[in-house]
Amino acid sequence: MSSESHVFQNSAYKPVLFWGSLATLIWITFLLYAGGFTTSIRAGMAFLDWPLSNGSINPEGWLENADMMAEHSHRLLGMVMGLLSIGLCIAAFATKARPRIRKLGIALVVLVVTQGLLGGLRVKLDALNLDIDHNLYAQSFAVAHGTLAQLFLCLLVAFAVMSSRSWIERNAGFTARPKSSVATIGIVACVAVILQLLIGAVMRHSYAGLAIPTFPLTPYGTLIPPAFNFQVAIHFAHRVGALVVTVAIVTYVIVVFRDPASRRALGALAVVLAALLLIQGYLGALVIWTVRNPHVATMHMLNGAFVLAFCWMMTLRSLKFRLDPSLLASGPQDRIESTTAAEAQAIHHPAN
């Protein structure tokens, strides 16, 4: 096969990769909710063993006990997520996808295995198993487990975006190169969201969700608590972080709409991102107003993941011209014509 034909084959849109990654993204939504709800009702130690639950993959009575159901459902969903990640990796190699997609597939498997091990260490190193008077080890691994889940989500979003027909055949929806500031501010916004999710994970796992039990003011009628301990400090940091994230995302949305190329390609997504930001603020307040209802707290965590996913998806798409050097030397239309020419050459000059 000629080199031109080989390149075209590897870069062609492969539906199995895109639709497989999209299905995995839907699955991870359920997994994130199950993990968040398990934390919200403090059911992470419903079983003292791991990877089995009470020595079984189908422990007796787990469907009748709320804590056991939450934790075991989370474990089962995580197991399927591991299988789906392995499937995406195998599919990437089986379809001879581009090297970047294959590397993402390998990274997905590495991260999902690491994520499972972190979850297991959270159980194995809990104070109930170690018989110690503190739970720092388990809480640290729980925070790492929750944070890595968000990074895994970003990796899965990247796999889906780069496997999509829009990315491969339509320059990620861009008809012209966007301003570099769009991607730069998008990256800043993504980092702000990730740091906020990290602070939120520390707050959740240190049970500081109600350390300041009123909103928007403290019980003393002030914005800033008059006294601090660790729980109050991490809770207050999460409130400050919410303001930082709001400024970052609003700035990003404005920059997107001020750039004609980005407005056409990302305008609809920017509206969705702004809506998710509003919902996130309301859910955060609702956590306090409902005295940390577990479903509300879980939805607040899940919607935060959606904010990160949409912000990262938009940012990644705006990076298309940086990640594909061939687009820097020619306009999108030239690139489309070049791809069509390569396809025609592969047809008229088949492999010998």
Stockholm file with secondary structure:
# STOCKHOLM 1.0

chainA/1-352         MSSESHVFQNSAYKPVLFWGSLATLIWITFLLYAGGFTTSIRAGMAFLDWPLSNGSINPEGWLENADMMAEHSHRLLGMVMGLLSIGLCIAAFATKARPRIRKLGIALVVLVVTQGLLGGLRVKLDALNLDIDHNLYAQSFAVAHGTLAQLFLCLLVAFAVMSSRSWIERNAGFTARPKSSVATIGIVACVAVILQLLIGAVMRHSYAGLAIPTFPLTPYGTLIPPAFNFQVAIHFAHRVGALVVTVAIVTYVIVVFRDPASRRALGALAVVLAALLLIQGYLGALVIWTVRNPHVATMHMLNGAFVLAFCWMMTLRSLKFRLDPSLLASGPQDRIESTTAAEAQAIHHPAN
#=GR chainA/1-352 SS CCHHHHHHHHHSCCHHHHHHHHHHHHHHHHHHHHHHHHHHTTCTTSSSSSSSBTTBSSCTTTTTCHHHHHHHHHHHHHHHHHHHHHHHHHHHHHTTCCHHHHHHHHHHHHHHHHHHHHHHHHHHTSHHHHTCSCCHHHHHHHHHHHHHHHHHHHHHHHHHHHHSHHHHHSGGGCSSCCCHHHHHHHHHHHHHHHHHHHHHHHHHHTTCTTSSCSSSSCTTSCSSCSSCCHHHHHHHHHHHHHHHHHHHHHHHHHHHHHSHHHHHHHHHHHHHHHHHHHHHHHHHHHHHHTTSCHHHHHHHHHHHHHHHHHHHHHHHHHTHHHHCGGGTSSCHHHHHHHHHHHHHHHHHSCCC
#=GC SS_cons         CCHHHHHHHHHSCCHHHHHHHHHHHHHHHHHHHHHHHHHHTTCTTSSSSSSSBTTBSSCTTTTTCHHHHHHHHHHHHHHHHHHHHHHHHHHHHHTTCCHHHHHHHHHHHHHHHHHHHHHHHHHHTSHHHHTCSCCHHHHHHHHHHHHHHHHHHHHHHHHHHHHSHHHHHSGGGCSSCCCHHHHHHHHHHHHHHHHHHHHHHHHHHTTCTTSSCSSSSCTTSCSSCSSCCHHHHHHHHHHHHHHHHHHHHHHHHHHHHHSHHHHHHHHHHHHHHHHHHHHHHHHHHHHHHTTSCHHHHHHHHHHHHHHHHHHHHHHHHHTHHHHCGGGTSSCHHHHHHHHHHHHHHHHHSCCC
//
